[in-house]
Structures are given as structure tokens and as C-alpha cells.
Amino acid sequence: MKTQKIDKKVIQDITQNIVAEMSEHDKDEMAIPSYLHVNPLIPWLMWRRYETVSNLLEENKSNVMEFGCGLGLFLNELSAHHKNVYAIDLFPQYAQEMVKRLELDITFLNSLDDLQDNFLDVIIAADVLEHIDNIDEIISIFRNKIKQDGKLIVSGPTENIAYQIGRIVAGFGDKGDYHHTNIDNLIDDIERNGFKLKQVKRLPFPFLPTLFKICLFENS
């Protein structure tokens, strides 16, 4: 399934707006430079991640949330296929502007505590959990908020040698210190906290070298 991509000019326009409390480091964490990169392979890979997430996600779910929605680039896709879409981010301003421009019906949350337990069918965390220190606490909250047999979809970088070389080639050699872990460690963390791994997709190719993994878990 092809993901509904947001035009680069729209991304440029929205991210030109200054958010007082947001630093350049924060913008890096939101992958803004990657979506705007002059090398077309970089944004292609970023969008390919979302495309893979979309293919893992069953349609017509009642309650879906994107945790760490960033620029809000995937909210258009979620809104087109699911009844109620929720979003949360440390800096939601760009995503809120994106939603306004696209005229989407998205509910932004200030905290996961805003949702009752056993409410969500799916949580999507695309390239966000590797930025978090208190991972066990977050995964425990996910388990409480997701229905029994509900799904958690997580993507993240491998941080292997190929990934690190790719970061340097892309001009991001001095960045990446905001990644506290990698997707393989996250898989262990998520399984240890009660989720069952059901499926793994690898990018950019289904064979080595793997730069990103997109994982489907079930709340068992």
C-alpha cells in the first residue's frame, strides 16, 4: 500500500515556523533534515518506513494512536483508514499545523494518562523509542492502554556499521547521540514487558545490510 506522502514544500513551509522551546537538536530528533534531504534516497527511506508500517496495520480500527507523531506526516494516512486517531508528541506544534492544513480530525493528547486503559487497538511508535530513557515505564503504559490482542508497531534504526556509515554519507556524522538504544535492544525490552513479537520487516531491503526494522507486536 502506497503511503500518502506530504509534499516537501509543505514540510519546508511548516518547519520554517519558529517554536520557541524547540532546539536544533529537537528538530534532528524529529528527522526534519532527513525528510528535506537533497539526496532523494534519504527521504525515500523515511517514507518507506511509514509505508511498511501501513502494510502491517490492519484497516478500519476504531482507536489508533501515533506515539511521537513528530511532523504529523503519517496522520493523513491514519485518518484515511481508521475511525478515531490520536497523536502525542513532545513538540506537537508542527503536527498540529499539518493537521490544520490537511483538515484532518485528529485528537492530540497531552499525556497517555488522557486515555482510559484497554482503549486502543493499535499504538504506532515510528523511530521514537530509541530516544527514550525510561523505556520500561513507557512500554508498561502501552500495555495498559492497548486492548487485549491489540497491536504495537515499532520501527527503529539498527545502529549497525552499515547504518553508521550511512549516517556519515548522508552528512549526519555529528548527529545520532540522541539515540539511547537500537531496535534489537528495543525488541528485547518490549518482549520482556509482555508483548509478543509477530512480524519483522527490514529496510531498505529484506536482506542485509539492514538499516531499519519495523516490528509488529501483540499485547498478549
Secondary structure by P-SEA (a helix, b strand, c coil): cccccccaaaaaaaaccccccccaaaaaaacccccccccaaaaaaaaaaaaaaaaaccccccbbbbcccccccaaaaaaacccbbbbbcccaaaaaaaaaaaccbbbbbccccccccccccccccccccccccaaaaaaaaaaaaccccbbbbbbbbcccaaaaaaaaaaccccccccccccaaaaaaaaaaabbbbccccccccccccccbbbbbbccc
